[in-house]
């Protein structure tokens, strides 16, 4: 089936927000007596905020009654940080122009909630190019469950087999493959050589590097 639809993840792929999420988590978690290492942050990249907090609270034996407060604090901090200093990832303009020129339907499928989506979409100036926006924030399951990608494809009236998805995280990649879509992964530099990303259909170092030849390989 011919590819005619592209779906993008958001955090860490279109906007350089992963360091800001890490900063926010570190600030929120310090009152509970722990701080995550970069390797620990990488484990839960792509998870929804609630799942991320529950994961680390369970490990560090923090009572679950504090999850909601920590979740809200992290989300507020991230929105403020992204609004103040969020930057587009390399190649965002290129990749949007590439698919606009080829008349692809364009969607966004993210674990983040609407408030952050609005901040990012407006900061990047891409709202008018998106034909669908799907969030996993209120779904029963987030990534690596494929539902957010399937919902986005449904909004676009596209078969999963017509979709190519761009992701930066392992959890996102698994979600894309579970949705039976083509996956192009753009991992963070510090883990780009990890074998876990070999399940992707294609791995590139930057959105700027995607081209017609690579599209045809999919």
PALUMRO-462744 format. One record per residue (C-alpha): z, y, x; residue number from 1. Coordinates in Angstrom, 2 decimals, padded with zeros to 5 digits. Layout:
BEGIN
       up    north     east  seq
        Z        Y        X  NUM
...
REM end
This chain:
BEGIN
       up    north     east  seq
   000.00   000.00   000.00    1
  -000.96   003.41   001.39    2
   001.84   005.74   002.47    3
   001.82   008.96   000.44    4
   005.50   009.95   000.35    5
   007.92   011.10   003.03    6
   011.70   011.21   002.60    7
   013.99   012.93   005.07    8
   017.66   012.48   005.79    9
   019.41   015.81   006.40   10
   022.45   015.87   008.69   11
   021.54   015.20   012.31   12
   017.84   014.92   011.49   13
   016.80   018.30   010.06   14
   019.92   020.29   010.91   15
   022.04   019.91   014.04   16
   025.18   019.39   011.98   17
   026.65   016.20   013.43   18
   028.62   018.10   016.13   19
   029.87   020.41   013.37   20
   030.98   017.44   011.25   21
   032.81   016.12   014.32   22
   034.47   019.50   014.91   23
   035.56   019.68   011.28   24
   036.96   016.14   011.34   25
   038.85   016.82   014.57   26
   040.41   019.95   013.08   27
   041.38   018.18   009.87   28
   042.64   014.99   011.54   29
   044.85   016.74   014.09   30
   047.50   017.33   011.42   31
   047.62   013.54   010.93   32
   048.20   012.95   014.63   33
   044.91   011.55   015.89   34
   041.57   012.64   017.30   35
   038.35   010.62   017.45   36
   036.31   010.00   020.57   37
   032.53   010.63   020.52   38
   032.00   006.85   020.36   39
   034.28   006.61   017.33   40
   032.47   009.45   015.58   41
   029.20   007.57   016.13   42
   030.53   004.50   014.29   43
   030.84   006.35   010.99   44
   027.84   008.69   011.29   45
   025.88   008.61   008.05   46
   028.85   007.70   005.86   47
   029.97   009.92   003.01   48
   033.01   012.07   003.74   49
   035.38   010.02   001.59   50
   034.28   006.75   003.21   51
   034.51   008.29   006.66   52
   038.07   009.52   006.03   53
   039.18   006.23   004.46   54
   037.78   004.29   007.43   55
   039.83   006.20   010.00   56
   042.94   006.59   007.85   57
   042.99   002.81   007.42   58
   042.68   002.29   011.19   59
   045.38   004.84   012.03   60
   047.67   003.77   009.16   61
   047.61   007.13   007.39   62
   048.64   006.85   003.71   63
   045.58   006.88   001.46   64
   047.20   009.48  -000.79   65
   046.11   012.07   001.81   66
   042.40   011.13   001.70   67
   041.36   013.61  -000.99   68
   042.98   016.58   000.76   69
   041.46   015.66   004.13   70
   038.06   015.08   002.53   71
   038.08   018.50   000.86   72
   039.20   020.24   004.04   73
   036.48   018.60   006.15   74
   033.77   019.44   003.62   75
   034.84   023.10   003.40   76
   034.98   023.40   007.18   77
   031.52   021.85   007.55   78
   029.95   024.19   005.01   79
   031.45   027.21   006.79   80
   030.37   025.94   010.22   81
   026.82   025.08   009.15   82
   026.42   028.44   007.42   83
   027.66   030.23   010.54   84
   026.00   028.30   013.35   85
   023.86   025.44   012.04   86
   020.50   025.16   013.81   87
   017.28   023.40   012.90   88
   016.57   020.27   014.92   89
   013.55   020.36   017.18   90
   010.32   019.71   015.30   91
   011.39   020.53   011.74   92
   008.57   023.02   011.19   93
   006.09   020.62   012.80   94
   007.03   017.62   010.68   95
   006.97   019.55   007.41   96
   003.59   021.08   008.22   97
   002.29   017.66   009.23   98
   003.03   016.11   005.86   99
   002.17   019.22   003.83  100
  -001.28   019.21   005.45  101
  -001.73   015.59   004.33  102
  -000.59   016.22   000.74  103
   002.41   013.90   000.97  104
   005.14   014.11  -001.64  105
   008.27   015.28   000.17  106
   011.87   014.35  -000.63  107
   015.36   014.71   000.80  108
   017.93   011.87   000.62  109
   021.35   012.67   002.03  110
   024.94   011.51   001.91  111
   026.09   015.13   001.65  112
   027.01   016.93  -001.56  113
   025.16   019.72  -003.35  114
   027.03   022.66  -001.79  115
   026.09   021.63   001.74  116
   022.55   020.65   000.68  117
   022.02   024.16  -000.71  118
   023.30   025.79   002.49  119
   021.04   023.66   004.70  120
   017.91   023.82   002.54  121
   018.10   027.61   002.33  122
   019.00   028.01   006.01  123
   015.94   025.97   007.01  124
   013.71   027.64   004.42  125
   012.38   024.32   003.07  126
   013.34   024.49  -000.61  127
   009.81   025.28  -001.80  128
   008.41   022.24   000.05  129
   010.80   019.66  -001.41  130
   009.63   017.82  -004.51  131
   012.90   015.92  -004.91  132
   016.48   016.06  -003.60  133
   018.78   013.03  -003.91  134
   022.45   012.95  -002.93  135
   024.63   009.88  -002.44  136
   027.80   011.95  -002.81  137
   028.50   010.83  -006.38  138
   026.89   007.37  -006.26  139
   029.01   004.20  -006.40  140
   027.85   003.34  -002.88  141
   026.55   005.46  -000.02  142
   024.44   004.50   002.99  143
   023.91   001.78   004.22  144
   023.35   001.02   000.52  145
   019.74   001.96  -000.32  146
   020.37   003.61  -003.69  147
   019.97   007.22  -002.54  148
   016.52   006.45  -001.11  149
   015.49   004.52  -004.21  150
   016.66   007.40  -006.40  151
   014.64   009.87  -004.36  152
   011.51   007.70  -004.59  153
   012.04   007.39  -008.34  154
   012.25   011.18  -008.70  155
   008.99   011.42  -006.75  156
   007.41   008.68  -008.90  157
   006.61   006.72  -005.75  158
   006.90   003.02  -005.02  159
   009.27   002.25  -002.12  160
   006.26   000.66  -000.41  161
   004.54   004.07  -000.41  162
   007.43   005.78   001.38  163
   008.06   006.62   005.01  164
   011.61   007.76   005.75  165
   013.02   009.64   008.72  166
   016.63   008.94   009.72  167
   018.88   009.56   012.69  168
   021.79   007.19   012.00  169
   022.21   003.43   012.05  170
   023.65   003.39   008.53  171
   020.70   005.43   007.31  172
   018.20   003.14   009.00  173
   019.76   000.09   007.34  174
   019.59   001.85   003.97  175
   015.90   002.65   004.44  176
   015.04  -000.93   005.40  177
   017.07  -002.28   002.47  178
   014.98  -000.03   000.22  179
   011.81  -001.70   001.64  180
   010.53   001.59   003.03  181
   009.06   002.35   006.45  182
   011.68   003.81   008.77  183
   011.18   006.24   011.63  184
   014.45   006.73   013.45  185
   015.27   009.73   015.64  186
   018.63   008.79   017.21  187
   020.97   011.18   018.96  188
   020.18   011.31   022.67  189
   023.45   009.67   023.72  190
   022.65   006.49   021.79  191
   018.85   006.53   021.73  192
   018.55   003.40   023.89  193
   020.94   001.29   021.83  194
   019.43  -001.99   020.68  195
   020.77  -001.48   017.14  196
   017.84   000.86   016.42  197
   015.26  -001.84   017.12  198
   015.18  -002.70   013.42  199
   013.34   000.56   012.72  200
   009.56   000.52   012.35  201
   009.32   003.32   014.90  202
   011.74   005.16   017.18  203
   010.97   008.64   018.53  204
   013.01   011.15   020.53  205
   012.12   014.18   018.41  206
   010.42   015.06   015.13  207
   008.06   017.13   017.28  208
   006.62   013.91   018.74  209
   005.37   012.47   015.45  210
   001.58   012.53   015.10  211
  -001.45   011.04   013.34  212
  -001.64   008.06   015.68  213
   001.98   007.12   015.04  214
   001.47   007.50   011.30  215
  -001.39   005.00   011.44  216
   000.78   002.47   013.31  217
   003.01   002.30   010.24  218
REM end
